[in-house]
Amino acid sequence: MPRRAGWSVRLKLTLSYASFLMIAGGLLLAVVWVFLLRYVPQRAFASDGPFFPGRDDLIRAFLPAALSALAFLLVLGLAGGWFLAGRMLAPLTQIAAATRTAATGSLSHRIRMDGSQDEFRELADSFDGMLARLEAQVSQQQRFAANASHELRTPLAVTQTLLDVARMDPGHDHAELLQRLRVVNARTIDLTEALLALSRADQRSFERERVDLSLMAEEAAEVLLPIAERQGVRIDVDGDAAFVLGSAALLQQLATNLLHNAIVHNLPAEGSVLVRTAAAEGHVTLLVESTGEVLDPQLIPTLTEPFRRGASRVRSDHAGVGLGLAIVESIVQAHEGTLALSARRAGGLRVDVRLPAAPRSVEAG
């Protein structure tokens, strides 16, 4: 935004220092006048003893020296103030330079200001932290955009290939072609809906209401029970009522995604999924623990990245689009909660979701 030219902060501080010294000097002269000179007689007099100068004599002798002292204080205030203001504002110059560098798109630059902790160092550290978060988010968005483009291009390319085959071979079985097109189209729709859910969670544009997380888990288990039965996975849902303030639709999506992920990435047979909810002072927890293959601990932090399916995870009829845990993480962050993933020693994954509990007044209502 364009602004009119004005005095610099350094000049303002310099004038403030000089003015303070002048005011202090003037007050000192006033004290001398009030407590000393006013008790001196107006005129000089002499008796048999020594000569006593009058007030006028003292003023004539004192005033030139006082004015010289004030002039010296003014010069000292201006010079010293300019120097001190420059030293004090030097960190702001570094911060301003870093801001201009970041404005050009270079988010990797850091101030890394030396010295003991003060307000300027705290501002510089906060700015460095903000740049680090922005750099991470931009990098994540770039990876997401690239992966989303790739994932969306794949079903479209398959559709184009099927249509080309049908055009070149009119005698081809159209029923089989339509079935394959239906599968590809359904997957494209699932991917689009997952992208919309992820965007909605990131924007945090939802109304908060009282939601029981245990009911969300039970509903998710009921919906996904047919898939679990086909996969040979047993679902065990239990726990206490866990009330939170949030979006019922997003929290339902959270529970469904966690349970779906636990089912489709389980053992080939005789797998199990444990779902528990609990309420404590100030927070509620949702635990989803599943059996499965032994996971590399270094792989765990990457599972919440979009389109990550694990080192040896492959697509199946219900494998999803690779956005399940990414959506879960966004929903948890949108509700000011935390998400923790850990590999089970015997194989499989443990997911702990912790969300702020609904206030008691809201729960009672």
C-alpha positions as CSV (number, residue, x, y, z in Angstrom):
1,M,0.0,0.0,0.0
2,P,1.5,3.4,-1.0
3,R,2.2,5.7,1.9
4,R,3.3,9.3,2.1
5,A,6.9,10.0,3.1
6,G,7.5,10.5,6.8
7,W,10.3,10.7,9.4
8,S,12.2,7.6,10.0
9,V,12.0,5.8,13.3
10,R,15.7,6.4,13.8
11,L,15.2,10.2,13.5
12,K,12.2,10.1,15.8
13,L,14.2,8.2,18.4
14,T,17.1,10.6,18.0
15,L,14.9,13.7,18.5
16,S,13.3,11.9,21.5
17,Y,16.7,11.3,23.2
18,A,17.8,14.9,22.5
19,S,14.5,16.3,23.8
20,F,14.8,14.3,26.9
21,L,18.3,15.6,27.6
22,M,17.2,19.2,27.0
23,I,14.1,18.8,29.3
24,A,16.3,17.2,32.0
25,G,18.8,20.1,31.7
26,G,16.0,22.7,31.8
27,L,14.6,21.0,34.9
28,L,18.0,21.1,36.6
29,L,18.3,24.8,35.9
30,A,14.8,25.3,37.3
31,V,15.8,23.5,40.5
32,V,18.8,25.8,40.8
33,W,16.6,28.8,40.4
34,V,13.9,27.6,42.8
35,F,16.1,26.4,45.6
36,L,19.1,28.6,45.3
37,L,18.9,31.9,43.4
38,R,15.5,33.0,44.7
39,Y,17.0,33.2,48.2
40,V,19.8,35.5,47.1
41,P,19.1,39.3,47.4
42,Q,18.3,41.1,44.3
43,R,21.3,43.5,44.5
44,A,24.8,43.1,45.7
45,F,25.9,44.6,48.9
46,A,29.0,45.0,50.9
47,S,29.5,45.5,54.6
48,D,32.6,45.8,56.7
49,G,33.3,42.2,55.7
50,P,33.4,40.5,52.3
51,F,31.5,41.4,49.1
52,F,28.1,39.6,48.5
53,P,27.0,39.4,44.9
54,G,23.3,39.9,44.1
55,R,20.9,37.7,42.2
56,D,21.5,39.7,39.0
57,D,25.2,39.3,39.3
58,L,24.8,35.5,39.7
59,I,22.4,35.3,36.7
60,R,24.8,37.2,34.5
61,A,27.6,34.9,35.4
62,F,25.6,31.7,35.4
63,L,23.4,32.2,32.3
64,P,26.2,31.9,29.6
65,A,27.5,28.8,31.2
66,A,24.0,27.3,31.4
67,L,23.2,28.0,27.8
68,S,26.6,26.5,26.8
69,A,25.7,23.4,28.8
70,L,22.3,23.2,27.1
71,A,23.9,23.5,23.7
72,F,26.3,20.8,24.6
73,L,23.5,18.6,25.8
74,L,21.6,19.2,22.5
75,V,24.6,18.2,20.4
76,L,25.3,15.2,22.6
77,G,21.7,14.1,22.5
78,L,21.5,14.4,18.7
79,A,24.8,12.6,18.1
80,G,24.4,10.0,20.8
81,G,20.8,9.4,20.0
82,W,21.5,8.9,16.4
83,F,24.2,6.4,17.2
84,L,22.2,4.5,19.9
85,A,19.0,4.5,17.7
86,G,21.0,3.0,14.9
87,R,22.4,0.3,17.2
88,M,19.0,-0.5,18.6
89,L,17.2,-0.6,15.2
90,A,19.9,-2.7,13.5
91,P,18.0,-5.9,14.1
92,L,14.9,-4.4,12.4
93,T,17.0,-3.8,9.3
94,Q,17.9,-7.5,9.2
95,I,14.3,-8.4,9.6
96,A,13.1,-6.0,6.9
97,A,15.8,-7.4,4.5
98,A,14.6,-10.9,5.3
99,T,11.0,-9.9,4.7
100,R,11.9,-8.4,1.3
101,T,13.8,-11.6,0.4
102,A,10.8,-13.7,1.4
103,A,8.5,-11.5,-0.7
104,T,10.4,-12.5,-3.8
105,G,9.5,-16.2,-3.1
106,S,12.7,-17.3,-1.4
107,L,11.2,-19.0,1.7
108,S,14.5,-20.8,2.5
109,H,16.1,-17.6,3.9
110,R,16.4,-17.4,7.7
111,I,17.5,-14.4,9.9
112,R,19.2,-16.5,12.6
113,M,19.9,-13.4,14.7
114,D,22.6,-13.8,17.3
115,G,22.7,-12.3,20.8
116,S,20.8,-12.7,24.0
117,Q,17.0,-13.0,24.1
118,D,15.0,-9.8,23.7
119,E,12.0,-8.4,21.8
120,F,13.9,-8.2,18.5
121,R,15.4,-11.7,18.8
122,E,11.9,-13.0,19.7
123,L,10.5,-11.3,16.6
124,A,13.3,-12.7,14.4
125,D,12.8,-16.2,15.8
126,S,9.1,-16.0,15.2
127,F,9.7,-14.8,11.7
128,D,12.1,-17.7,11.0
129,G,9.5,-20.2,12.4
130,M,6.8,-18.7,10.2
131,L,9.0,-19.0,7.1
132,A,9.8,-22.6,8.0
133,R,6.1,-23.4,8.3
134,L,5.3,-21.6,5.0
135,E,8.1,-23.4,3.2
136,A,6.9,-26.8,4.5
137,Q,3.3,-26.0,3.5
138,V,4.2,-24.7,0.0
139,S,6.4,-27.8,-0.5
140,Q,3.5,-30.0,0.6
141,Q,1.0,-28.2,-1.6
142,Q,3.4,-28.6,-4.6
143,R,3.8,-32.3,-4.0
144,F,0.0,-32.6,-3.5
145,A,-0.7,-30.8,-6.8
146,A,1.7,-33.0,-8.6
147,N,0.4,-36.2,-7.1
148,A,-3.2,-35.1,-7.6
149,S,-2.6,-34.3,-11.3
150,H,-0.9,-37.7,-11.7
151,E,-3.8,-39.6,-9.9
152,L,-6.5,-37.8,-11.9
153,R,-4.6,-38.3,-15.2
154,T,-4.5,-42.0,-14.7
155,P,-8.2,-42.8,-14.8
156,L,-8.7,-40.3,-17.6
157,A,-6.0,-42.0,-19.7
158,V,-7.6,-45.4,-19.0
159,T,-11.0,-44.1,-20.1
160,Q,-9.5,-42.6,-23.3
161,T,-7.8,-46.0,-24.0
162,L,-11.0,-47.9,-23.6
163,L,-12.9,-45.6,-25.8
164,D,-10.2,-45.8,-28.5
165,V,-10.3,-49.6,-28.3
166,A,-14.1,-49.5,-28.7
167,R,-13.9,-47.1,-31.7
168,M,-11.3,-49.3,-33.5
169,D,-13.1,-52.5,-32.7
170,P,-16.9,-52.0,-33.2
171,G,-17.5,-55.7,-32.5
172,H,-16.0,-55.6,-29.0
173,D,-18.2,-56.6,-26.1
174,H,-19.8,-53.3,-25.1
175,A,-21.1,-54.7,-21.8
176,E,-17.6,-55.5,-20.6
177,L,-16.5,-52.0,-21.8
178,L,-19.3,-50.3,-19.9
179,Q,-18.5,-52.2,-16.8
180,R,-14.8,-51.2,-17.0
181,L,-15.7,-47.6,-17.7
182,R,-18.1,-47.7,-14.7
183,V,-15.3,-48.9,-12.4
184,V,-12.9,-46.2,-13.7
185,N,-15.5,-43.5,-13.4
186,A,-16.4,-44.6,-9.9
187,R,-12.7,-44.3,-8.9
188,T,-12.5,-40.9,-10.4
189,I,-15.5,-39.8,-8.4
190,D,-14.1,-41.2,-5.2
191,L,-10.8,-39.3,-5.8
192,T,-12.6,-36.1,-6.5
193,E,-14.8,-36.4,-3.4
194,A,-11.7,-37.1,-1.3
195,L,-10.0,-34.0,-2.7
196,L,-13.0,-31.9,-1.9
197,A,-13.1,-33.3,1.7
198,L,-9.4,-32.6,2.1
199,S,-10.0,-29.0,0.9
200,R,-13.0,-28.5,3.2
201,A,-11.0,-29.7,6.2
202,D,-8.1,-27.5,5.4
203,Q,-10.3,-24.4,5.1
204,R,-12.0,-25.1,8.4
205,S,-15.2,-23.6,7.0
206,F,-17.7,-25.5,9.1
207,E,-20.1,-24.9,12.0
208,R,-19.3,-26.6,15.3
209,E,-21.8,-28.7,17.1
210,R,-21.8,-31.2,19.9
211,V,-20.7,-34.6,18.5
212,D,-20.2,-37.9,20.3
213,L,-17.1,-39.5,18.8
214,S,-18.1,-43.0,20.1
215,L,-21.3,-42.8,17.9
216,M,-19.2,-41.8,14.9
217,A,-17.0,-44.9,15.5
218,E,-20.0,-47.2,15.8
219,E,-21.6,-45.8,12.6
220,A,-18.4,-46.2,10.7
221,A,-18.0,-49.8,11.9
222,E,-21.6,-50.6,10.8
223,V,-21.1,-49.1,7.4
224,L,-17.8,-50.8,6.7
225,L,-18.8,-54.2,8.2
226,P,-19.5,-55.8,4.8
227,I,-16.0,-54.9,3.6
228,A,-14.5,-56.2,6.8
229,E,-16.3,-59.5,6.4
230,R,-15.1,-59.9,2.8
231,Q,-11.5,-59.1,4.0
232,G,-11.8,-61.6,6.9
233,V,-11.2,-58.8,9.5
234,R,-13.0,-58.7,12.9
235,I,-14.0,-55.3,14.2
236,D,-14.2,-54.6,17.9
237,V,-15.7,-51.2,18.9
238,D,-16.0,-50.2,22.5
239,G,-15.5,-47.2,24.8
240,D,-17.1,-44.3,26.6
241,A,-19.1,-41.4,25.3
242,A,-16.6,-38.8,24.0
243,F,-18.1,-35.4,23.2
244,V,-16.3,-32.8,21.1
245,L,-17.3,-29.6,19.4
246,G,-16.9,-29.9,15.7
247,S,-18.4,-30.9,12.4
248,A,-20.4,-34.1,12.5
249,A,-19.7,-34.8,8.8
250,L,-16.0,-34.3,9.1
251,L,-15.7,-36.3,12.3
252,Q,-17.7,-39.1,10.7
253,Q,-15.3,-38.9,7.8
254,L,-12.4,-39.1,10.2
255,A,-13.7,-42.3,11.9
256,T,-14.7,-43.9,8.6
257,N,-11.3,-43.2,7.0
258,L,-9.4,-44.6,10.0
259,L,-11.5,-47.7,10.1
260,H,-11.4,-48.2,6.4
261,N,-7.6,-47.8,6.3
262,A,-7.3,-50.4,9.2
263,I,-9.5,-52.9,7.3
264,V,-8.0,-52.7,3.8
265,H,-4.4,-52.7,5.0
266,N,-4.7,-55.7,7.3
267,L,-3.8,-59.3,7.2
268,P,-5.0,-61.4,4.3
269,A,-7.1,-63.5,6.7
270,E,-8.1,-63.5,10.4
271,G,-7.2,-59.9,10.9
272,S,-8.6,-57.6,13.6
273,V,-9.3,-54.0,14.3
274,L,-9.7,-52.5,17.7
275,V,-11.6,-49.2,18.1
276,R,-11.7,-47.5,21.5
277,T,-13.0,-44.1,22.6
278,A,-12.3,-42.5,26.0
279,A,-13.0,-39.2,27.7
280,A,-10.6,-37.5,30.1
281,E,-10.3,-34.0,31.7
282,G,-10.2,-31.5,28.9
283,H,-9.8,-34.0,26.0
284,V,-11.2,-37.1,24.3
285,T,-9.3,-39.9,22.5
286,L,-10.1,-42.2,19.6
287,L,-7.8,-45.3,19.3
288,V,-7.8,-47.4,16.2
289,E,-5.4,-50.4,16.4
290,S,-5.1,-52.9,13.6
291,T,-3.1,-56.1,12.8
292,G,-1.2,-56.2,9.5
293,E,2.3,-56.4,8.1
294,V,5.3,-55.2,10.0
295,L,5.9,-51.6,9.1
296,D,9.3,-49.8,8.9
297,P,9.3,-47.1,11.6
298,Q,10.8,-44.6,9.1
299,L,7.7,-45.1,6.9
300,I,5.2,-44.1,9.6
301,P,5.7,-40.3,9.4
302,T,5.0,-40.4,5.6
303,L,1.7,-42.2,5.8
304,T,-0.2,-38.9,6.3
305,E,1.2,-37.5,3.1
306,P,-1.3,-37.4,0.2
307,F,-1.3,-40.5,-2.1
308,R,1.0,-42.5,0.2
309,R,0.0,-46.1,0.5
310,G,3.0,-47.6,2.3
311,A,6.0,-49.4,1.0
312,S,4.3,-52.6,-0.1
313,R,0.7,-51.5,-0.2
314,V,-1.1,-52.1,-3.4
315,R,-4.4,-51.2,-4.9
316,S,-7.4,-53.4,-4.4
317,D,-11.1,-53.0,-4.9
318,H,-11.4,-51.1,-1.7
319,A,-7.8,-49.7,-1.3
320,G,-9.0,-46.1,-1.6
321,V,-7.3,-43.2,-3.4
322,G,-4.3,-42.6,-1.0
323,L,-5.9,-39.7,0.8
324,G,-7.4,-41.4,3.8
325,L,-4.9,-40.5,6.5
326,A,-4.1,-37.1,4.8
327,I,-7.8,-36.2,5.3
328,V,-7.7,-37.5,8.8
329,E,-4.7,-35.3,9.7
330,S,-6.4,-32.2,8.2
331,I,-9.7,-32.9,10.1
332,V,-7.7,-33.4,13.4
333,Q,-5.8,-30.1,12.8
334,A,-9.1,-28.3,11.9
335,H,-10.4,-29.4,15.4
336,E,-7.3,-28.3,17.2
337,G,-6.3,-31.9,18.0
338,T,-3.3,-34.2,17.6
339,L,-2.7,-37.3,15.5
340,A,-0.1,-39.9,16.5
341,L,0.8,-43.0,14.4
342,S,3.0,-45.8,15.6
343,A,3.9,-49.2,14.3
344,R,2.9,-52.2,16.3
345,R,5.7,-54.6,17.2
346,A,3.7,-57.6,16.1
347,G,2.7,-55.9,12.8
348,G,0.0,-53.4,11.9
349,L,-0.6,-49.8,12.9
350,R,-1.8,-47.9,16.0
351,V,-3.5,-44.5,15.4
352,D,-4.3,-42.2,18.4
353,V,-6.5,-39.2,17.9
354,R,-6.7,-36.6,20.7
355,L,-9.3,-33.8,20.5
356,P,-10.4,-31.1,22.9
357,A,-13.5,-32.2,24.9
358,A,-16.7,-30.2,24.6
359,P,-17.3,-27.9,27.6
360,R,-19.6,-29.4,30.3
361,S,-22.2,-26.7,29.7
362,V,-22.3,-27.8,26.0
363,E,-22.5,-31.4,26.9
364,A,-25.3,-30.8,29.4
365,G,-27.3,-28.9,26.7
